[in-house]
Amino acid sequence: MYCSECGKEVNPKAVICTHCGCKIKQEGRSFVVTLLLWFFLGTLGAHRFYTGKIGTGVVQLLLTITIYGLLINIVWLLIDLITILTGSFKDKEGRDLAR
């Protein structure tokens, strides 16, 4: 992650740039895009790929292939929907979705 003011690399969890003292923007991926990906391509794990959660995205994609896996995936998708709508869903780096 890079500072928007000085352009130097900073820790992704930093609140202030250690080089210039500028406040670091801590928003993750878009809430709306995540929700739309969940709605249209959720069973394929697209919303998880988008937020950087590649491993669990692959698991959702593979679960969709089998009938029993699809049943598990439906429950998982409902949990994901609830966490997205309540603002609890985070990107890979633990940042909130930008509204």
HELIX and SHEET records of a PDB file:
HELIX    1   1 PHE A   31  LEU A   41  1                                  11    
HELIX    2   2 GLY A   42  LEU A   44  5                                   3    
HELIX    3   3 ALA A   46  TYR A   50  1                                   5    
HELIX    4   4 ILE A   54  LEU A   63  1                                  10    
HELIX    5   5 ILE A   67  THR A   86  1                                  20    
END                                                                             
